[in-house]
Amino acid sequence: MSQSLHADVLGWRRKIGVVVPATNTIVEPEFHQMAPEGITNHTNRFQLSNMSLNSDADFLRMVREIEANLDVAIDGLVPAAPDHIIIGISAESFWDGADGAAVLKERLSQRAGVPITLGSDAVRLAITAVNAQRIAVLTPYWPIADERVCQYFGQCGLDVRRIIGLKATSPINIAEQSADTLEQTLDDLNGDDVDAIVQVGTNLGMAKIAATTEQLLGKPIIAINTALYWHALRSMGIDDTIYNFGQLLERH
């Protein structure tokens, strides 16, 4: 266990800032379940309408609303003096490809004055950590976003064998996808031609489902929220073994 860094009586090891849309109800509880002793999470929720998502055009409108509010959300975390900030949004981090993600990460880090964890970057590094190359991907997205996810992974040298987007009908509906739906989709994605299954979309409640299902399927299943928290912890030098969330937090 790392030495005390802060006088903060709860976050004496590290304080993690978390940015999420107002409609996201999954990131906060999953991160709190993962937090080791002495690590605290501090969340800023920014405005996002619970708009209807019935087409690619609707999904693009949601992405643009996220873009318009992200910087202000970062500003709202800075007074808490976090050591690291997690961007608890998935689609935005894939949208402009690998180069765009690098630019976004640098811009937000400069604005915050602390290191940033992006979903795309965290998942990419998690895939490397579990020694996977051929992947299948689960998203809650519409095709316009699934294409961006595939583009990003391809630019990173990964082989996307297949992708299933659940076409959630609103931001809140992402969190309403049932365990049965998620488990069945993981089974549909599985095959001898994939080394790992990756889930993106931070408002899907996947962390514990992924951990259980990877034992059944015998291969890594990387839930994006697990990858985000893993990346933030390891980036700060926190190497605690954390159980019940799969091999990423247990072994890497």
NORGIDA-V168717 format. One record per run of one state. SS is the DSSP state (alpha for helix, beta for strand, coil for the rest). FROM is the first residue (numbers start at 1). TO is the last residue. If there is no record, write none. Layout:
ss=SS from=FROM to=TO
ss=SS from=FROM to=TO
//
This chain:
ss=coil from=1 to=13
ss=beta from=14 to=21
ss=coil from=22 to=26
ss=alpha from=27 to=34
ss=coil from=35 to=38
ss=beta from=39 to=46
ss=coil from=47 to=51
ss=beta from=52 to=52
ss=coil from=53 to=55
ss=alpha from=56 to=78
ss=coil from=79 to=83
ss=beta from=84 to=87
ss=coil from=88 to=90
ss=alpha from=91 to=94
ss=coil from=95 to=96
ss=alpha from=97 to=112
ss=coil from=113 to=114
ss=beta from=115 to=117
ss=coil from=118 to=118
ss=alpha from=119 to=129
ss=coil from=130 to=133
ss=beta from=134 to=139
ss=coil from=140 to=142
ss=alpha from=143 to=155
ss=coil from=156 to=158
ss=beta from=159 to=165
ss=coil from=166 to=169
ss=beta from=170 to=170
ss=alpha from=171 to=175
ss=coil from=176 to=178
ss=alpha from=179 to=189
ss=coil from=190 to=195
ss=beta from=196 to=199
ss=coil from=200 to=206
ss=alpha from=207 to=217
ss=coil from=218 to=219
ss=beta from=220 to=223
ss=alpha from=224 to=235
ss=coil from=236 to=246
ss=alpha from=247 to=251
ss=coil from=252 to=252
//
